[in-house]
Amino acid sequence: MDQFFKIYQVDAVEAKKISASPDSPHIHDFEELIIGIEGKLDHFIDFKTTNFYAPFVSFITKGKVHRAIPMVKNGRCDFWVIRFKSEFIPATTFQLYSNYHNFANIKMQRSNCFNRIVALCEMMSGEMQQPVPDLSVINHLLSAIFIMVESERKKIMEADETIQKAQSVTFRNFFKILEENYHRHVGVEFYAEKLFMSARNLNLIFQHILHQTVTEMIEIRKLIEAKNLLISTDKSVAEIGAALGYSEKAYFSAVFKKRSGQTPTEFRDEMKKLVS
C-alpha cells in the first residue's frame, strides 16, 4: 500500500464479487481494521477459520497470515475497511500488537459505543474525500476508534479467563519494556533478563504468537520510529540512526532497506512527494 491511510466501504454487491473469487491467505505490509455493520465475515487468521456476524470489529496486525471474505446475510452487507501504515499512529501501533495478537475478532453489541465507531468511520471517509485531507484529523479519529474498541475488548477479556495465560502476560510486558528501551543498543538477552526468563523461551513465545523473532520485533519498532523521525524532523540519517542505537550510519541504512525496501533517504524523499 503506497498511502499512509485508506478507508472504503464494502456493500452487498462488492461482497458477492469478493466471495465469488476470494484471495488466498496472504500477508499485508499494513495494519487493517474491519468494522462490520451488516453481514458476515469468513475470517482465516492464526491458521484457523472463524465466522463472525455483524456487528463486529476485526483488527489484523501487519505480517499476520489471513484472509477476510465478506459475505451477505439477509441480502445485506456493510463493512468499513480501514488500512494504515504502522507509522501513521506510531505511538499506539505496538500497543495494538500487544492487545490483539490473539484476539483479532471482537463481537460487538449494537450500542451507543458501536454507533459512535461507525460515525467516526463516516467522518474519516468524509475527510479523505476533501481536496486536501487533513491527516492529523484522521489520526485523531482513528485513535478514538481504537480507544472505544479497547474499552469493549477489556469487558470481554474480563469475562474470559483464558486470555490471562502466562504467555500473553509475558508478551504484553515485553512491549511495555520495549517502548522504554527500543532506542537503546540492547538485544534479546536484555529483554529476557527484564522478564526473568531465557532468551530462548522468549523467542519461542514470539514465534508461537507472531511467527517472528524478538530481534525482528525490536527492529520493526526501531523502523517505525525511524520513519516517524524521517517524516517529522530534519535530522540527518546518521543522527536518526544514532538516536535509535545504531552506531554506524551504513548499518542503520542497511537494516532500514532490508525491512522497508528503501534506504532512509529514498523513503524521506518519497514521503515529501506524497505530502506535497
C-alpha positions in Angstrom: 0.0 0.0 0.0 1.5 3.3 -1.1 -0.7 5.6 1.1 -0.4 6.2 4.8 -4.2 5.7 5.2 -7.1 4.4 3.2 -10.8 3.8 4.1 -13.5 2.3 2.0 -16.9 0.5 2.3 -17.8 -3.0 1.2 -21.5 -3.4 0.3 -23.5 -6.4 -0.7 -22.6 -6.1 -4.4 -18.9 -5.9 -3.6 -19.1 -8.7 -1.0 -20.6 -11.1 -3.6 -17.8 -10.3 -6.0 -15.1 -11.0 -3.4 -16.7 -14.2 -2.1 -17.1 -15.5 -5.7 -13.3 -15.4 -6.2 -11.6 -14.9 -2.8 -7.9 -14.3 -2.4 -5.6 -16.9 -1.0 -4.3 -16.4 2.6 -1.8 -13.6 2.4 0.3 -11.1 4.4 -0.1 -7.3 4.5 2.6 -4.7 4.8 0.0 -2.5 6.6 -2.5 -2.7 9.5 -6.2 -3.4 8.8 -9.3 -2.7 10.8 -12.7 -4.0 9.6 -15.9 -2.7 11.1 -18.8 -5.0 10.4 -22.2 -3.2 10.5 -24.3 -5.7 8.5 -23.4 -9.2 7.1 -20.9 -11.9 7.9 -17.1 -12.2 7.8 -15.4 -15.5 6.9 -12.0 -14.9 8.5 -9.0 -17.1 8.3 -6.4 -16.0 10.8 -4.0 -17.7 13.2 -4.3 -20.7 10.9 -8.0 -21.3 11.6 -11.2 -20.0 10.1 -13.9 -18.3 12.1 -17.3 -16.9 11.0 -18.3 -13.6 12.6 -21.7 -12.0 12.2 -22.1 -8.2 12.4 -21.8 -6.2 14.5 -18.1 -6.9 15.0 -14.6 -5.4 14.8 -11.6 -7.2 13.4 -8.0 -5.9 13.6 -5.3 -7.6 11.6 -1.8 -6.7 12.5 0.8 -6.3 9.8 2.6 -9.6 9.0 -0.2 -11.9 10.0 -1.3 -14.6 7.5 -5.0 -14.1 7.0 -7.9 -14.0 4.5 -11.1 -12.0 5.1 -14.1 -12.8 3.0 -17.2 -10.5 3.4 -20.5 -12.3 3.0 -24.1 -11.3 2.6 -26.6 -12.1 5.3 -30.4 -11.5 4.7 -29.4 -9.7 1.5 -27.2 -7.1 3.3 -23.6 -6.4 3.9 -22.0 -3.2 5.1 -18.3 -3.1 6.2 -15.9 -0.3 6.8 -12.4 -1.3 5.9 -9.5 0.9 7.2 -5.9 0.3 6.2 -3.0 2.3 7.5 0.8 2.2 7.8 2.3 1.4 11.2 4.0 4.8 11.3 0.6 6.6 10.9 0.0 6.1 14.6 3.4 5.0 15.8 2.6 5.8 19.5 -0.1 3.2 19.6 0.7 0.6 17.0 2.7 -1.6 19.2 0.1 -1.4 21.9 -2.3 -2.7 19.3 0.1 -5.6 18.6 0.0 -6.5 22.3 -3.7 -6.3 22.7 -4.9 -8.0 19.5 -2.2 -10.7 18.8 -4.6 -13.5 19.8 -7.9 -11.5 19.8 -8.3 -10.4 16.2 -12.1 -10.6 16.1 -14.4 -8.9 18.7 -18.1 -9.4 18.8 -19.8 -6.1 19.4 -23.2 -5.0 20.6 -25.5 -2.6 18.7 -24.9 0.1 21.3 -24.1 3.8 21.5 -20.4 2.8 21.5 -20.7 0.9 18.3 -22.8 3.6 16.7 -20.1 6.2 17.6 -17.4 4.0 16.0 -19.5 3.9 12.8 -20.0 7.7 12.9 -16.2 8.1 13.2 -15.7 6.0 10.1 -18.1 8.2 8.2 -16.2 11.3 9.4 -12.9 9.9 8.3 -14.3 8.9 4.9 -15.7 12.4 4.5 -12.3 14.0 5.4 -10.5 11.7 2.9 -12.8 12.9 0.2 -11.7 16.6 0.7 -9.3 18.0 -2.0 -6.5 18.1 0.6 -7.4 15.7 3.5 -6.1 16.7 6.9 -4.2 13.6 8.1 -3.9 14.9 11.6 -7.7 14.9 11.9 -7.8 11.3 10.5 -5.1 10.3 13.0 -7.2 11.6 16.0 -10.4 10.0 14.7 -8.7 6.6 14.2 -7.1 6.8 17.7 -10.6 7.5 19.1 -11.9 4.4 17.4 -9.2 2.2 19.0 -9.9 3.7 22.4 -13.6 2.7 22.1 -12.8 -0.8 20.7 -10.3 -1.3 23.5 -13.0 -0.4 26.1 -15.2 -3.2 24.7 -12.3 -5.6 24.4 -11.5 -5.2 28.1 -15.0 -6.0 29.0 -14.8 -9.2 27.0 -11.4 -10.1 28.3 -12.5 -9.8 31.9 -15.1 -12.4 31.2 -12.7 -14.7 29.5 -10.1 -16.0 31.9 -8.2 -18.0 29.2 -6.8 -14.7 27.9 -4.8 -14.4 31.1 -2.4 -17.1 30.1 1.3 -16.6 31.1 2.4 -16.3 27.5 0.0 -13.4 26.9 1.2 -11.6 30.0 4.8 -12.0 29.0 4.0 -10.8 25.6 2.3 -7.6 26.8 5.0 -6.9 29.4 7.7 -7.2 26.6 6.0 -4.4 24.7 5.9 -2.2 27.7 9.7 -2.7 28.2 10.3 -2.2 24.5 8.6 1.2 24.5 11.0 2.4 27.1 14.2 0.9 25.6 13.8 0.4 21.8 16.2 3.4 21.2 19.0 1.7 23.1 21.6 -0.7 21.6 20.3 -3.7 23.5 19.3 -7.2 22.3 17.2 -10.2 23.2 19.1 -11.0 26.3 18.3 -7.6 27.8 14.6 -8.1 27.4 14.7 -11.7 28.5 16.5 -10.7 31.7 13.9 -8.0 32.4 11.2 -10.7 32.1 13.1 -13.2 34.3 13.4 -15.8 31.5 15.8 -17.1 29.0 16.3 -15.6 25.6 15.4 -19.0 24.0 12.0 -19.1 25.8 11.2 -15.5 25.0 11.9 -16.2 21.3 9.7 -19.4 21.5 6.8 -17.2 22.8 7.2 -14.7 19.9 7.4 -17.4 17.3 4.3 -19.0 18.7 2.3 -15.8 18.8 3.6 -13.6 16.0 5.7 -16.1 14.0 8.7 -13.7 14.3 11.7 -13.5 16.5 12.3 -11.0 19.2 15.1 -9.4 17.2 12.8 -8.9 14.3 10.2 -7.1 16.5 12.9 -4.9 18.0 14.0 -3.9 14.5 10.4 -3.3 13.4 9.8 -1.0 16.4 13.0 0.9 15.6 12.0 1.2 11.9 8.6 2.7 12.9 10.3 5.4 14.9 12.9 5.9 12.2 10.2 6.5 9.6 8.4 8.9 12.0 11.6 10.9 12.6 12.4 11.0 8.9 9.0 12.4 8.1 8.6 14.8 11.1 12.1 16.1 11.6 15.1 17.5 9.6 17.6 15.3 11.4 20.2 13.6 9.2 20.1 9.8 8.6 23.1 9.4 10.8 21.5 11.4 13.7 18.3 9.3 13.5 20.3 6.1 13.4 22.4 7.1 16.4 19.2 8.1 18.3 17.9 4.5 17.8 21.1 2.8 19.0 22.8 2.3 15.6 26.5 3.4 15.9 27.1 3.3 12.2 25.1 5.0 9.5 25.8 2.3 6.9 24.5 -0.4 9.2 21.3 1.6 10.1 20.7 2.2 6.3 21.2 -1.5 5.5 18.7 -2.6 8.2 16.2 0.1 7.1 16.4 -1.1 3.5 16.1 -4.7 4.4 12.9 -4.0 6.3 11.3 -1.4 4.1 12.8 -2.0 0.7 14.1 1.6 0.6 17.0 3.5 2.1 16.1 6.1 4.7 16.9 8.9 2.1 14.7 7.2 -0.5 11.8 6.9 2.0 12.1 10.5 3.1 12.1 11.8 -0.5 9.1 9.7 -1.4 7.1 10.9 1.7 7.9 14.5 0.8 6.5 14.0 -2.6 3.3 12.4 -1.2 2.8 15.1 1.3 3.5 17.9 -1.2 
